[in-house]
């Protein structure tokens, strides 16, 4: 079988990066336009919360079964179908659905965007590059998503502003939905043609029926559980770092605006960190980059926890930059390290889905843990306790990465040897 070349597949990777960015826009953009969205569709705060609950709860099962499905159904079918059906659901939102139907739509987004798309997308990105190019492939993917997110959010803000001036905010929200829906469908159609030349791994798209027993294979693999623990640990911080901003505002007396700028600056660091991590990963091994990133996360949290208010905000700003850079280094390596362990080709998708289903739990758990701690210990004490929680989880992930490095030593040596040839 011909070894995949990242250079040859670069344009497809860029289009898949755009696809991965835009398919997230419809399910999650309501959080950026919370009040206008709620007013546009006549929803209550409870109903808005239920949209997130429907997406999150269904998403856990979606990742799990999506991995199994993409081991039996061709990615050439799954990815375009997911894009077009997600865009179509967006168009349904333009028909002024009831709040209950809007909740159902968000549950369906979990099926189209998470079940059918993301396990298949991750599997495809892996297949576009050789073993010694995995870091660059996921670096381009994660960094490209950061750039794409910044661009399309700016376009959406422009559309919202112009259409609000023309009529009202509800009209502006519908303009954003039309933009996101159209782009998602267009990219889905483009994926149909670009994926035709992709060679899929053995065991994909065959005649075998979906077999839930296939799930037992990755469940028995130590590498899978190590990846789950590592991803869980790094995502705990990348889903909880938003609480640094109110902490800095309360303890160091900075303005709310500066706190918001501090949090949003992470998106500008993301492309640099992701591209840099990808290039470095292909030179020294991806799991070593993961370890460096985790050390940076731990160090940043220590600075935040140990810096007294009398020293001013400069050390905190430096710590935040360290955390943001390290955070995206780790996120880029989540599935780049996968090639350092031996995964049977017939269950790669199943393994990815299983890892996502459990490893991504911090997306729901971190806000819940933070809320519980801050309610019980209001103010500075609560923030410090939550940062200690994130520090403990980060150290646990660092230990798991050290175990991973020992377990994959032979495979990593082989990858480096291939690179030197």
Residue pairs with C-beta under 8 A, 6 or more apart in sequence:
1 199
2 199
3 130
4 127
4 128
4 129
4 130
4 199
5 129
5 130
5 133
6 13
6 128
6 129
6 130
6 133
6 136
6 137
9 128
9 129
9 198
10 140
11 194
12 128
12 194
12 195
12 198
13 125
13 128
13 137
13 140
13 141
13 144
14 140
14 144
15 187
15 190
15 191
15 194
16 79
16 121
16 124
16 125
16 141
16 191
17 140
17 141
17 144
17 145
17 148
18 144
18 148
18 187
19 79
19 83
19 121
19 184
19 187
19 188
19 191
20 117
20 118
20 121
20 141
20 145
21 144
21 145
21 148
21 149
21 152
22 83
22 148
22 152
22 180
22 183
22 184
22 187
23 82
23 83
23 86
23 113
23 117
23 184
24 113
25 152
25 156
25 180
25 183
25 184
26 86
26 87
26 89
26 90
26 93
26 109
26 113
26 177
26 180
26 181
26 184
27 55
27 86
27 106
27 109
27 110
27 113
29 37
29 156
29 176
29 180
30 37
30 48
30 51
32 153
32 156
33 160
33 173
33 176
34 48
36 160
36 169
36 170
36 172
36 173
37 43
37 48
37 173
38 44
38 45
38 48
39 169
39 170
40 169
40 170
40 173
40 174
41 93
41 96
41 97
41 99
41 102
42 99
43 99
43 102
44 99
47 99
47 100
47 102
47 103
50 103
51 102
51 103
51 106
52 106
54 103
54 104
54 106
54 107
54 110
55 106
55 107
55 109
55 110
56 110
56 363
56 364
58 107
58 110
58 111
58 114
59 110
59 114
59 360
60 357
60 361
61 110
61 115
61 357
62 110
62 111
62 114
62 115
63 114
63 115
63 118
63 119
63 353
63 354
63 356
63 357
63 360
64 215
64 353
64 354
64 356
64 357
65 115
65 353
66 114
66 115
66 116
66 117
66 118
66 119
66 120
66 349
66 353
66 356
67 119
67 349
67 350
67 351
67 352
67 353
67 354
67 356
67 357
68 210
68 211
68 212
68 214
68 215
68 349
68 350
68 353
69 78
69 115
69 116
69 119
69 210
69 349
70 78
70 119
70 120
70 123
70 204
70 349
70 352
70 353
71 203
71 204
71 214
71 346
71 347
71 348
71 349
71 350
72 204
72 205
72 206
72 208
72 209
72 210
72 211
73 204
73 205
74 200
74 204
74 205
75 120
75 123
75 124
75 195
75 198
75 200
75 204
75 205
76 192
76 195
76 196
76 198
76 200
76 205
77 205
78 116
78 117
78 120
79 116
79 117
79 120
79 121
79 124
79 188
79 191
79 195
80 188
80 189
80 191
80 192
80 195
81 116
81 188
82 112
82 113
82 116
82 117
82 120
82 188
83 117
83 184
83 185
83 187
83 188
83 191
84 184
84 185
84 188
84 189
85 112
85 116
86 109
86 112
86 113
86 117
86 184
86 188
87 180
87 181
87 182
87 183
87 184
87 185
87 188
88 181
88 185
89 105
89 108
89 109
89 112
90 177
90 178
90 180
90 181
90 184
91 178
91 181
92 105
93 102
93 105
93 177
93 181
94 174
94 177
94 178
94 181
97 105
118 356
119 349
119 352
119 353
119 356
120 349
122 335
122 352
122 356
123 201
123 204
123 348
123 349
123 352
124 195
124 198
125 137
125 138
125 141
125 335
126 134
126 137
126 335
126 338
126 339
126 348
127 198
127 199
127 200
127 201
128 137
128 198
129 136
129 137
130 418
131 339
131 415
131 418
132 282
132 415
132 416
132 418
132 419
133 282
134 281
134 282
134 286
134 336
134 338
134 339
135 277
135 278
135 279
135 280
135 281
135 282
135 286
135 289
135 332
135 333
135 336
136 278
136 279
136 281
136 282
137 278
137 336
138 274
138 278
138 332
138 333
138 334
138 335
138 336
139 274
139 275
139 276
139 277
139 278
139 279
139 281
139 332
139 336
140 274
140 275
140 278
141 274
141 332
142 270
142 274
142 278
142 328
142 331
142 332
143 270
143 271
143 272
143 273
143 274
143 275
143 278
143 332
144 271
145 270
146 267
146 270
146 271
146 274
146 328
147 271
149 267
150 267
150 268
152 180
152 183
155 179
156 176
156 179
156 180
159 172
159 175
159 176
159 179
160 169
160 172
160 173
160 175
160 176
161 172
162 172
162 175
163 171
163 172
163 174
163 175
164 171
164 172
201 345
201 348
202 345
202 346
203 344
203 345
203 346
203 347
204 349
214 346
214 347
214 350
215 350
215 354
217 344
217 347
217 350
217 351
218 224
218 343
218 347
218 350
218 351
218 354
218 355
219 354
221 341
221 343
221 351
222 407
223 341
223 342
223 343
223 404
223 407
223 408
224 351
224 354
224 355
226 400
226 403
226 404
226 407
227 334
227 337
227 338
227 355
227 359
227 404
228 354
228 355
228 358
228 359
229 359
229 396
229 397
229 400
230 290
230 334
230 337
230 359
230 397
230 400
230 401
230 404
231 334
231 355
231 359
231 360
232 358
232 359
232 361
232 362
232 393
232 397
233 294
233 393
233 394
233 396
233 397
233 398
233 400
234 290
234 293
234 294
234 297
234 327
234 330
234 331
234 334
234 394
234 397
235 331
235 359
235 360
235 362
235 363
235 366
236 362
236 365
236 366
236 390
236 393
236 394
236 397
237 297
237 301
237 323
237 327
237 390
237 393
237 394
238 327
238 328
238 330
238 331
238 362
239 362
239 363
239 366
239 367
240 362
240 366
240 367
240 369
240 370
240 386
240 390
241 263
241 266
241 323
241 324
241 327
242 263
243 370
243 374
243 383
243 386
243 387
244 262
244 263
244 304
244 316
244 320
244 323
245 259
245 260
245 262
245 263
246 259
246 383
247 304
247 380
247 383
247 387
248 254
248 259
248 262
248 313
248 316
249 255
249 256
249 258
249 259
250 379
250 380
250 383
251 309
251 380
251 383
252 309
252 312
252 313
252 316
253 309
254 262
254 313
262 317
262 320
265 320
265 321
265 324
266 324
266 327
266 328
269 321
269 324
269 325
269 328
270 324
270 328
272 325
273 324
273 325
273 326
273 327
273 328
273 329
273 332
274 328
274 329
274 331
274 332
276 329
277 289
277 293
277 328
277 329
277 332
277 333
278 332
278 336
280 289
281 288
281 289
281 332
281 333
281 336
282 419
285 340
285 412
285 415
285 416
286 333
286 336
286 337
286 339
286 340
287 333
287 337
287 340
287 401
287 404
287 405
287 408
287 412
288 405
289 329
289 332
289 333
290 329
290 330
290 333
290 337
290 401
291 398
291 401
291 402
291 405
292 326
292 329
293 326
293 327
293 329
293 330
293 333
294 326
294 330
294 394
294 397
294 398
294 401
295 326
295 398
296 322
296 323
296 325
296 326
296 329
297 323
297 326
297 327
297 330
297 394
298 391
298 394
298 395
298 398
299 319
299 322
300 319
300 320
300 322
300 323
300 326
301 319
301 323
301 387
301 390
301 391
301 394
302 391
303 315
303 316
303 318
303 319
303 322
304 316
304 319
304 320
304 387
305 384
305 387
305 388
305 391
307 315
307 316
307 319
334 359
335 352
337 404
338 351
338 352
339 415
340 404
340 408
340 411
340 412
340 415
341 407
341 408
341 411
342 411
343 351
369 386
369 389
370 386
373 382
373 385
373 386
373 389
374 382
374 383
374 386
375 382
376 382
377 385
405 412
